[in-house]
Amino acid sequence: MRLIIAIVKGSDAPGLLDTLAERHIGATRLAATGGFMSEGRTTFLIGVEDDREDEAIDIIKKCCSKRLQAAPQFRPAGDQVPSIAMPVEYEAGGAIIFVTDVDSLTRL
């Protein structure tokens, strides 16, 4: 058995959870905040048999693809001269995936 720990963007989490459920792959979802722009993150704990590891990782890749996103523009306050706002894009989405062996599993 393998344990997959996947950290994904919060907005990608519902689609990932639905797709995992459709494929009868159980997952535990944990909310977190952090990273660039302090966006919401979701951590999934996914336990799978060894032969389903690649399937689960492929689902994560499909549901959590990287994409360009516009960063919010900040304006100076008070009497400061406003700077010319240049659109800033950054890469969002994707996933960080850890995979480890499970020596023991107990269901209560």
Z-matrix of the N, CA and C atoms (Angstrom, degrees):
N
C 1 1.455
C 2 1.510 1 108.40
N 3 1.356 2 115.43 1 149.05
C 4 1.454 3 122.43 2 -179.43
C 5 1.526 4 109.38 3 -124.05
N 6 1.322 5 115.83 4 148.68
C 7 1.458 6 122.28 5 173.24
C 8 1.517 7 107.13 6 -112.46
N 9 1.325 8 115.61 7 120.87
C 10 1.460 9 121.85 8 176.08
C 11 1.519 10 107.52 9 -104.50
N 12 1.316 11 116.21 10 124.96
C 13 1.459 12 122.11 11 175.56
C 14 1.529 13 105.44 12 -110.61
N 15 1.327 14 116.19 13 114.60
C 16 1.464 15 121.10 14 -177.07
C 17 1.517 16 109.56 15 -119.34
N 18 1.318 17 116.89 16 124.79
C 19 1.462 18 122.96 17 176.91
C 20 1.518 19 106.92 18 -105.09
N 21 1.339 20 116.32 19 117.78
C 22 1.461 21 121.19 20 -174.08
C 23 1.522 22 110.20 21 -128.92
N 24 1.329 23 115.55 22 164.52
C 25 1.467 24 121.23 23 175.96
C 26 1.528 25 108.21 24 -65.24
N 27 1.325 26 116.88 25 139.05
C 28 1.462 27 121.71 26 -176.96
C 29 1.515 28 113.67 27 -54.35
N 30 1.322 29 118.03 28 -37.03
C 31 1.467 30 120.33 29 -178.53
C 32 1.528 31 112.18 30 -72.03
N 33 1.337 32 118.02 31 -18.54
C 34 1.463 33 121.32 32 177.30
C 35 1.535 34 112.01 33 -85.73
N 36 1.325 35 116.80 34 -15.68
C 37 1.461 36 121.36 35 -172.52
C 38 1.532 37 114.55 36 -61.56
N 39 1.340 38 120.84 37 -46.89
C 40 1.473 39 119.23 38 -177.97
C 41 1.527 40 113.18 39 -59.35
N 42 1.325 41 117.21 40 -43.85
C 43 1.457 42 120.71 41 179.41
C 44 1.521 43 112.06 42 -64.57
N 45 1.333 44 116.12 43 -39.75
C 46 1.460 45 120.32 44 178.04
C 47 1.523 46 110.30 45 -64.57
N 48 1.325 47 116.61 46 -45.63
C 49 1.466 48 120.04 47 -179.22
C 50 1.529 49 111.09 48 -61.65
N 51 1.329 50 117.13 49 -42.69
C 52 1.467 51 120.95 50 178.90
C 53 1.530 52 111.53 51 -62.59
N 54 1.327 53 116.30 52 -43.73
C 55 1.463 54 120.09 53 -178.30
C 56 1.527 55 111.02 54 -67.52
N 57 1.315 56 117.36 55 -40.50
C 58 1.468 57 120.01 56 176.31
C 59 1.532 58 110.48 57 -60.98
N 60 1.338 59 116.52 58 -42.94
C 61 1.471 60 120.84 59 -179.49
C 62 1.530 61 110.77 60 -64.10
N 63 1.337 62 117.19 61 -40.60
C 64 1.471 63 120.94 62 178.17
C 65 1.525 64 111.62 63 -59.40
N 66 1.355 65 115.88 64 -32.80
C 67 1.468 66 120.59 65 -179.37
C 68 1.524 67 112.03 66 -92.81
N 69 1.331 68 116.65 67 8.73
C 70 1.470 69 123.01 68 178.98
C 71 1.535 70 111.76 69 59.22
N 72 1.332 71 114.07 70 42.77
C 73 1.462 72 121.03 71 174.61
C 74 1.522 73 106.67 72 -112.71
N 75 1.316 74 116.52 73 115.29
C 76 1.459 75 121.27 74 -178.31
C 77 1.521 76 111.95 75 -75.49
N 78 1.322 77 115.40 76 147.36
C 79 1.462 78 120.44 77 179.41
C 80 1.518 79 109.49 78 -149.63
N 81 1.318 80 115.39 79 148.26
C 82 1.461 81 121.93 80 172.24
C 83 1.519 82 106.51 81 -109.58
N 84 1.325 83 116.16 82 131.57
C 85 1.466 84 122.29 83 -175.43
C 86 1.529 85 109.72 84 -107.93
N 87 1.336 86 116.28 85 130.46
C 88 1.465 87 122.92 86 178.85
C 89 1.525 88 108.54 87 -124.80
N 90 1.319 89 118.20 88 129.26
C 91 1.464 90 121.96 89 179.36
C 92 1.525 91 109.94 90 -84.38
N 93 1.340 92 115.78 91 146.59
C 94 1.460 93 121.55 92 177.66
C 95 1.525 94 108.52 93 -154.58
N 96 1.341 95 116.40 94 164.95
C 97 1.456 96 121.69 95 175.81
C 98 1.513 97 107.84 96 -130.71
N 99 1.319 98 115.32 97 142.96
C 100 1.454 99 118.19 98 177.17
C 101 1.501 100 110.88 99 160.96
N 102 1.318 101 114.69 100 -177.90
C 103 1.449 102 119.67 101 177.55
C 104 1.512 103 112.01 102 82.99
N 105 1.304 104 114.95 103 -172.20
C 106 1.457 105 122.77 104 -178.04
C 107 1.519 106 110.60 105 -60.87
N 108 1.298 107 117.88 106 134.93
C 109 1.465 108 125.70 107 179.92
C 110 1.534 109 112.50 108 65.34
N 111 1.303 110 119.22 109 12.38
C 112 1.472 111 124.42 110 179.15
C 113 1.526 112 112.53 111 48.07
N 114 1.306 113 116.01 112 41.24
C 115 1.457 114 120.85 113 179.45
C 116 1.526 115 109.72 114 -76.45
N 117 1.318 116 115.00 115 156.55
C 118 1.450 117 119.58 116 176.53
C 119 1.519 118 110.69 117 -65.33
N 120 1.271 119 115.70 118 141.71
C 121 1.459 120 122.95 119 177.29
C 122 1.518 121 107.81 120 -125.66
N 123 1.305 122 116.21 121 156.14
C 124 1.455 123 121.73 122 174.72
C 125 1.519 124 107.56 123 -131.12
N 126 1.319 125 115.87 124 133.40
C 127 1.456 126 121.63 125 176.23
C 128 1.517 127 108.19 126 -106.02
N 129 1.315 128 115.91 127 129.03
C 130 1.460 129 121.95 128 176.85
C 131 1.513 130 109.39 129 -107.67
N 132 1.321 131 116.11 130 134.37
C 133 1.460 132 122.79 131 170.39
C 134 1.524 133 105.49 132 -106.72
N 135 1.326 134 116.24 133 116.53
C 136 1.459 135 121.35 134 -173.22
C 137 1.522 136 108.14 135 -125.00
N 138 1.316 137 116.46 136 115.90
C 139 1.455 138 121.09 137 176.49
C 140 1.516 139 109.80 138 -98.73
N 141 1.336 140 117.12 139 123.77
C 142 1.464 141 120.96 140 -179.03
C 143 1.529 142 110.19 141 -136.67
N 144 1.320 143 114.84 142 155.50
C 145 1.466 144 120.11 143 171.46
C 146 1.527 145 107.63 144 -67.71
N 147 1.309 146 117.28 145 154.50
C 148 1.465 147 121.70 146 -176.59
C 149 1.529 148 112.53 147 -52.35
N 150 1.334 149 116.98 148 -39.83
C 151 1.460 150 120.10 149 -175.98
C 152 1.527 151 113.84 150 -74.94
N 153 1.335 152 118.05 151 -5.76
C 154 1.477 153 120.87 152 178.39
C 155 1.526 154 112.51 153 -109.78
N 156 1.326 155 117.23 154 3.50
C 157 1.466 156 121.18 155 -179.25
C 158 1.526 157 111.46 156 -59.04
N 159 1.324 158 117.25 157 -49.89
C 160 1.474 159 120.68 158 -178.92
C 161 1.527 160 111.14 159 -61.94
N 162 1.331 161 117.30 160 -38.89
C 163 1.468 162 121.36 161 178.56
C 164 1.529 163 110.60 162 -60.73
N 165 1.330 164 116.72 163 -46.37
C 166 1.466 165 120.98 164 -179.67
C 167 1.532 166 111.18 165 -64.04
N 168 1.322 167 117.54 166 -41.57
C 169 1.466 168 120.74 167 179.93
C 170 1.528 169 110.35 168 -67.27
N 171 1.326 170 117.69 169 -37.88
C 172 1.467 171 120.44 170 176.77
C 173 1.526 172 111.23 171 -62.43
N 174 1.326 173 117.30 172 -38.18
C 175 1.472 174 121.34 173 177.68
C 176 1.528 175 109.77 174 -63.90
N 177 1.322 176 116.74 175 -43.57
C 178 1.475 177 120.53 176 178.74
C 179 1.529 178 109.72 177 -60.81
N 180 1.332 179 117.04 178 -45.38
C 181 1.463 180 121.06 179 179.51
C 182 1.526 181 111.21 180 -59.90
N 183 1.332 182 116.40 181 -42.07
C 184 1.465 183 120.81 182 -178.33
C 185 1.530 184 111.69 183 -67.22
N 186 1.320 185 116.96 184 -41.93
C 187 1.471 186 121.21 185 -174.30
C 188 1.521 187 113.52 186 -84.72
N 189 1.312 188 118.08 187 -16.62
C 190 1.471 189 121.27 188 -172.46
C 191 1.525 190 111.21 189 -127.78
N 192 1.320 191 116.75 190 50.15
C 193 1.455 192 120.13 191 -178.03
C 194 1.530 193 111.10 192 -73.11
N 195 1.331 194 115.72 193 152.88
C 196 1.460 195 120.43 194 176.91
C 197 1.519 196 109.58 195 -76.42
N 198 1.341 197 116.35 196 149.46
C 199 1.460 198 122.10 197 178.84
C 200 1.521 199 108.89 198 -155.55
N 201 1.326 200 115.91 199 158.91
C 202 1.462 201 120.45 200 177.05
C 203 1.517 202 109.42 201 -84.00
N 204 1.326 203 115.81 202 140.49
C 205 1.462 204 121.63 203 -178.49
C 206 1.518 205 108.29 204 -139.12
N 207 1.316 206 116.85 205 143.92
C 208 1.464 207 121.40 206 -179.90
C 209 1.526 208 110.36 207 -78.51
N 210 1.320 209 115.50 208 134.60
C 211 1.466 210 120.87 209 176.56
C 212 1.525 211 108.88 210 -82.50
N 213 1.329 212 117.38 211 147.05
C 214 1.465 213 119.22 212 177.73
C 215 1.529 214 110.37 213 -63.32
N 216 1.325 215 115.93 214 143.98
C 217 1.465 216 121.29 215 179.63
C 218 1.524 217 109.36 216 -92.89
N 219 1.330 218 116.56 217 134.26
C 220 1.454 219 121.61 218 179.77
C 221 1.525 220 109.11 219 -106.09
N 222 1.317 221 116.64 220 132.90
C 223 1.462 222 122.43 221 179.89
C 224 1.526 223 109.07 222 -105.39
N 225 1.331 224 116.74 223 143.19
C 226 1.455 225 119.10 224 176.78
C 227 1.532 226 110.80 225 -66.24
N 228 1.301 227 116.45 226 150.77
C 229 1.468 228 121.31 227 -179.79
C 230 1.529 229 110.34 228 -98.34
N 231 1.321 230 116.33 229 159.17
C 232 1.461 231 122.33 230 173.47
C 233 1.515 232 114.19 231 70.79
N 234 1.370 233 115.28 232 -139.76
C 235 1.469 234 121.42 233 -175.24
C 236 1.525 235 113.25 234 -87.98
N 237 1.283 236 117.93 235 9.39
C 238 1.456 237 119.82 236 -179.33
C 239 1.525 238 109.97 237 -68.13
N 240 1.289 239 114.97 238 147.95
C 241 1.464 240 120.36 239 178.70
C 242 1.527 241 107.79 240 -74.35
N 243 1.328 242 115.98 241 125.44
C 244 1.466 243 117.33 242 -179.26
C 245 1.522 244 111.15 243 -66.01
N 246 1.284 245 114.95 244 137.10
C 247 1.462 246 119.41 245 176.29
C 248 1.523 247 108.69 246 -84.16
N 249 1.304 248 115.59 247 159.17
C 250 1.457 249 119.55 248 177.20
C 251 1.527 250 106.96 249 -74.99
N 252 1.311 251 115.00 250 120.88
C 253 1.469 252 119.51 251 -176.96
C 254 1.520 253 109.42 252 -77.57
N 255 1.299 254 115.17 253 120.33
C 256 1.458 255 121.08 254 175.70
C 257 1.525 256 106.95 255 -102.57
N 258 1.321 257 116.68 256 131.04
C 259 1.459 258 117.83 257 178.15
C 260 1.524 259 110.28 258 -61.24
N 261 1.302 260 115.45 259 134.18
C 262 1.453 261 121.35 260 179.56
C 263 1.517 262 107.78 261 -119.27
N 264 1.312 263 115.75 262 124.53
C 265 1.456 264 120.12 263 177.17
C 266 1.518 265 108.69 264 -110.98
N 267 1.313 266 115.67 265 149.58
C 268 1.453 267 120.95 266 175.59
C 269 1.522 268 108.21 267 -139.25
N 270 1.306 269 115.43 268 160.02
C 271 1.454 270 121.07 269 -179.33
C 272 1.519 271 109.00 270 -81.94
N 273 1.325 272 116.37 271 124.17
C 274 1.464 273 121.76 272 -179.16
C 275 1.516 274 108.88 273 -120.98
N 276 1.301 275 114.52 274 169.25
C 277 1.460 276 119.71 275 178.20
C 278 1.507 277 110.81 276 83.18
N 279 1.312 278 115.31 277 -154.62
C 280 1.451 279 119.63 278 -176.60
C 281 1.518 280 110.56 279 78.69
N 282 1.288 281 116.07 280 -171.93
C 283 1.461 282 121.40 281 -179.15
C 284 1.515 283 109.37 282 -154.40
N 285 1.305 284 114.74 283 152.95
C 286 1.456 285 121.91 284 169.35
C 287 1.520 286 104.83 285 -109.13
N 288 1.328 287 116.34 286 125.09
C 289 1.462 288 120.66 287 -173.32
C 290 1.526 289 109.66 288 -123.65
N 291 1.322 290 115.22 289 126.57
C 292 1.459 291 122.45 290 172.51
C 293 1.520 292 107.46 291 -113.08
N 294 1.320 293 117.09 292 140.44
C 295 1.462 294 121.11 293 177.07
C 296 1.520 295 107.70 294 -130.59
N 297 1.324 296 114.80 295 132.22
C 298 1.456 297 119.63 296 179.80
C 299 1.530 298 110.26 297 -140.06
N 300 1.313 299 116.33 298 155.94
C 301 1.463 300 120.85 299 175.78
C 302 1.525 301 110.00 300 -74.20
N 303 1.308 302 116.07 301 149.98
C 304 1.464 303 122.04 302 175.39
C 305 1.521 304 106.89 303 -112.46
N 306 1.327 305 116.69 304 117.76
C 307 1.458 306 120.96 305 179.79
C 308 1.510 307 112.45 306 -78.21
N 309 1.337 308 114.96 307 -32.19
C 310 1.457 309 119.08 308 -174.73
C 311 1.521 310 109.41 309 -148.77
N 312 1.333 311 116.12 310 143.65
C 313 1.455 312 121.86 311 176.23
C 314 1.524 313 107.81 312 -136.48
N 315 1.301 314 116.08 313 128.39
C 316 1.459 315 121.27 314 177.94
C 317 1.521 316 108.01 315 -125.20
N 318 1.310 317 117.54 316 123.41
C 319 1.478 318 122.00 317 175.61
C 320 1.516 319 107.28 318 -105.48
N 321 1.316 320 115.84 319 126.99
C 322 1.474 321 120.67 320 -179.56
C 323 1.503 322 110.13 321 -112.80
